[in-house]
Amino acid sequence: MTRLSVEMLAADTVEPITSAGHGRLGIAVLAGIAVIVLLITKFKLHAFLALTIGSLALGAFAGAPLDKAIASFTTGLGSTVAGVGVLIALGAILGKMLADSGGADQVVDTILAKAGGRSMPWAMVLIASVIGLPLFFEVGVVLLIPVVLMVAKRGNYSLMRIGIPALAGLSVMHGLVPPHPGPLVAIDAVQANLGVTLALGVLVAIPTVIIAGPVFSRFAARWVDVPAPDRMIPQRASDELDRRPSFNATLATILLPVVLMLAKALVDIVVDDPESTVQRVFDVIGSPLIALLASVLLGIFTLARPAGFSRERVSGMVEKGLAPIAGILLIVGAGGGFKQTLIDSGVGQMVLDISEDWSIPALLLAWLIAVAIRLATGSATVATVSAAGLVAPLAADMSTTHAALLVLAIGAGSLFFSHVNDAGFWLVKEYFGLSVGQTVKTWSVMETIISVVAGGFVLLLSLIL
């Protein structure tokens, strides 16, 4: 993830597939994105198909031969899936194991047992941030909603006072912190260092989640004062289990890949000698593949076995964990294909020229592009992969830290103002029993705060680091 692969080198350094000028390329980009937006929003086409068609449309509008446009798309799809596909799969397995074994419920119950009164919103944001590390956003929402609703009802709290911190924790992790699909794809596209991105992502995430979670929830609770709906309190996974994993074992399993990847980044900075045995060892154990694989294997003994799962049930659980990610993998892969079509068409160089001519800071430009695509498509992942493809050439001369900040700027922009074209908008609306207007006042505003605050901290760090 931190080195240019042979395939990416070959793909990124070939001659452009078209000789179109900046004017035509600019129109081609807008037309290609317009096709994707129209297919997703108007015709409700799956994002994978929309990105595939949009990539080919981009090549056609740019005047590229169709066979070359197809070759660019398939090359980008293959290299992206090769780079992040296994990591997404391992993350999905770990998340499924965490949910089904009752480990997630154990973390939740342990923290809630020590919290109360005014500290409850802070407890919720802590729970969501920890649980959100290995889980996809939608899975995290489904897992935490029963807890949010039960805490709000039993403690007589405002639903928004408890719910907003939980949603903020999940959303910030989803947009800024690997190994979530969006950040992973952006890291791969701009060839950023994963460990450094992870460290800076956590650094940006902490103040962001505090402001968008516990702080904003005070205002959200005043704007929308609704009770927890009884009909939406589903049964928790651990309610059917005789026993479940311990808090310490669960927490250690969740944090293991984070610790290993951060340790690798630290050793790279301190040792800085590719021939050093210590650095070579940490390059292996701190690689995302090994770190996540180690966590999954550890989870079999710290999560599945303590819950009383047989070998057959563990195998079935892994299979069920992989099934839901097919769509995510295809979207991420198609996004990589779209990115490669952009690069091979010469759009990357065009963005570089525009950045220099207009004197727009690269990080701000990346954030603005991600915001525009997010507003248009409603998908944070589509916004991330598309924006990463557009601004990838900007990272060529960047330092390791600034390349990581470029990834975070894209991630922050991809979370801006979720509205009616975002599946997450309707998920929150239905689970919390809100109207469209109430969802906008709470969820949509919270997402915007996350995007703006995180983007601001990224720009601030770029001046310091």
HUWOMO-V579072 format. One record per run of one state. SS is the DSSP state (h for helix, s for strand, l for the rest). FROM is the first residue (numbers start at 1). LEN is the number of residues. If there is no record, write none. Layout:
SS_FROM_LEN ; SS_FROM_LEN
This chain:
l_1_5 ; h_6_7 ; l_13_9 ; h_22_20 ; l_42_5 ; h_47_15 ; l_62_4 ; h_66_35 ; l_101_2 ; h_103_11 ; l_114_3 ; h_117_16 ; l_133_4 ; h_137_18 ; l_155_4 ; h_159_18 ; l_177_4 ; h_181_10 ; l_191_3 ; h_194_30 ; l_224_6 ; h_230_3 ; l_233_4 ; h_237_4 ; l_241_6 ; h_247_24 ; l_271_6 ; h_277_9 ; l_286_2 ; h_288_17 ; l_305_6 ; h_311_13 ; l_324_2 ; h_326_19 ; l_345_2 ; h_347_12 ; l_359_3 ; h_362_16 ; l_378_2 ; h_380_16 ; l_396_4 ; h_400_14 ; l_414_9 ; h_423_10 ; l_433_3 ; h_436_29 ; l_465_1
